[in-house]
Amino acid sequence: MQGLKKVTSYILITFILLITIISILGIWEVISLEDVMSKIFTSLFVIFVASVIVLFIFSVLIKDSNKD
């Protein structure tokens, strides 16, 4: 469980760094920020929804199978 927390922490830190770099490039008008941010938020929303579904499946199915 501790290893999973570390991996998740590193993934979140990586996401934050990438979004920060993209934002800074958008501020300096190196890239078009509107298109990139729209795609980033859409992708994060899809990942969030998928995570909620997986968490629901694990909490319902695995919890019920442990009772047997």
C-alpha positions, -999 to 999 in steps of 0.1 A, spaced: 0 0 0 29 24 8 44 18 -27 11 27 -43 10 60 -24 45 68 -36 37 60 -72 6 80 -71 24 109 -55 51 109 -83 24 107 -110 6 137 -95 38 157 -92 46 149 -128 11 161 -139 15 194 -119 50 200 -134 37 194 -170 7 217 -165 29 243 -150 53 242 -180 24 243 -205 9 273 -186 42 292 -186 46 285 -224 11 298 -229 18 329 -208 48 337 -230 27 329 -261 49 301 -273 19 279 -276 -19 285 -279 -31 280 -244 -68 278 -251 -65 246 -272 -40 229 -249 -58 237 -216 -91 225 -231 -75 192 -241 -58 189 -207 -90 194 -187 -110 171 -210 -83 144 -206 -82 149 -168 -120 146 -167 -120 114 -186 -92 100 -163 -113 111 -133 -144 94 -145 -125 62 -153 -110 62 -119 -143 67 -102 -157 37 -121 -128 15 -113 -130 25 -76 -167 17 -76 -161 -17 -91 -133 -25 -66 -153 -13 -36 -185 -32 -46 -172 -64 -63 -140 -71 -43 -157 -61 -10 -185 -86 -17 -161 -114 -28 -141 -111 5 -173 -118 25 -175 -153 10 
